[in-house]
Amino acid sequence: MKKIVIAGGSGLIGRALSDFLSHQGYTVVWLTRNSSLVAEEPAKNFYWNPSVGEIDAKVFKDAAVVINLAGTSISKRWTKSNKKDILNSRIDSVNTLQKAIAELKTSDRPKVINASAIGIYESSKSLIHDEYSTNFNSSFLGEVVEKWEDCIADFDKINVSYCILRIGIVMSKKGGALKELLKPAKFGFMAPLGGGKQWQSWIALEDLLQLIKTLIENPITGVVNAVAPKPILHAEMTRLLSKKLGVFYLSLGVPSLVLRLLLGQMSAVVLESQHVQSVKIDPDQFRHQNFTSFLNAEFI
């Protein structure tokens, strides 16, 4: 029975992944900054504080894989201090793991699967990005992801096998991006954001969990794009959601200028366009290859 360490396990992905892997027969433990959790279940929760490089190295005993999902949310206004926090939370978590793992015997060092984001790719309505694309985004988010991945690549220096998982927009009725998209539906309508012509490269939470299991069990390394085989235009995604929910579809949408005024630089999260594919993962592995399949399964 393999032991899996999850850092950043309290979010949507982390909690779902913990339950999924546990049901698959894995032993799952967390790295957490919540000392109360450590006190309640010391066998399952181990303390760390990446901001000061503190970590309980006992967490690595018999661990086969470390999955690092840690990083403060980007869904807050990108002030100078928030930008610093967004970057540092990601860099600090990787550095803390690397330093601790480097102190283990080479034979005891676990494989690392580190979350990243498709925001690294250039925003474009025509380019198609795969794992070997080098057209990177010059925006704040692109710079964050590039620096983050440069840091992750340092696992090479300590002879640790690693995978950089560039995750698309995670879709689940349990929360996350879909919860935000559905907010206008409470008022009887839905509308695209911006022009609606931006590509949305997404993945169903269920498929992301299965993909991570595949990466645990197979010697896949380097960059992997965690996206469904068929991206969708934002306007079409919004139209399909409104139809499924039986609410009015306002095709004019919310103008980009309004979003930039309301959200500032953070508007890039909803306005940028990334058409992303994976050439490392068999498309047949995905239960939900297109957005309609996901909707039909989630909204019965």
ZIGI-V293739 format. One record per pair of residues at least 12 apart in sequence whose C-alpha atoms are under 7 Angstrom apart, sorted by the first residue. I is the first residue (numbers start at 1). J is the second residue. Records with the same first field share a line. If there is no record, write none. Layout:
I->J + J
//
This chain:
1->25 + 26 + 27
2->26 + 27 + 64
3->26 + 27 + 28 + 62 + 63 + 64
4->26 + 27 + 28 + 29 + 63 + 64 + 65 + 66
5->28 + 29 + 30 + 63 + 65 + 66 + 67
6->29 + 30 + 31 + 66 + 67 + 68
7->30 + 31 + 32 + 67 + 68 + 69 + 70
8->31 + 32 + 68 + 69 + 70
9->30 + 69
12->175 + 176
17->209
29->44 + 45
30->44 + 45 + 46
31->45 + 46 + 47 + 48
32->45 + 46 + 47 + 48
33->47 + 48 + 49
35->47
46->59
50->92 + 93 + 96
51->89 + 92
53->96
57->100
63->110
64->110 + 111
65->110 + 111 + 112 + 216
66->110 + 111 + 112 + 113
67->112 + 113 + 114
68->113 + 114 + 115
69->114 + 115
70->90 + 93
71->86 + 89 + 90
72->86 + 89
73->86
74->86
77->263 + 266
78->265 + 266
87->144
90->148
91->148 + 151
94->151 + 152
98->155
102->158
109->160
111->160 + 161 + 162
112->161 + 162 + 163
113->162 + 163 + 164 + 165
114->163 + 164 + 165
115->164 + 165 + 166 + 167
116->145 + 164 + 165 + 166 + 167
117->145 + 166 + 167 + 168
118->166 + 167 + 168
119->141 + 142
120->136 + 137 + 142 + 145 + 146
121->135 + 136 + 137 + 142 + 274
122->135 + 136 + 137 + 274
123->137 + 272 + 273 + 274
124->273 + 274
125->198 + 199 + 273
127->275
128->275 + 276
129->275 + 276 + 277
130->276 + 277 + 278 + 279
131->223 + 224 + 225 + 278 + 279
161->221
162->221 + 222
163->221 + 222 + 223
164->222 + 223 + 224
165->223 + 224 + 225 + 226
166->224 + 225 + 226
167->225 + 226 + 227
168->201 + 202 + 203 + 226 + 227
169->201 + 202 + 203
170->202 + 203 + 204 + 205
171->202 + 203 + 204 + 205
172->204 + 205
173->298
185->247
188->247 + 248
189->247 + 248 + 249 + 250
190->238 + 242 + 247 + 248 + 249 + 250
191->238 + 249 + 250 + 251 + 253 + 254
192->234 + 235 + 238 + 251 + 253 + 254
193->253 + 254 + 255
194->253 + 254 + 255 + 256 + 271
195->255
196->233 + 234 + 235
197->233 + 234 + 235
198->233 + 234 + 271 + 272 + 273
199->231 + 232 + 233 + 234 + 273 + 274 + 275
200->231 + 232 + 233 + 234 + 273 + 274 + 275
201->227 + 231 + 232 + 274 + 275 + 276
202->227 + 228 + 231
203->226 + 227 + 228
204->288 + 294
207->286 + 287
208->226
224->278 + 280
225->277 + 278
227->277 + 278
228->286 + 289 + 290
229->277 + 283 + 289
230->289 + 290
231->275
//
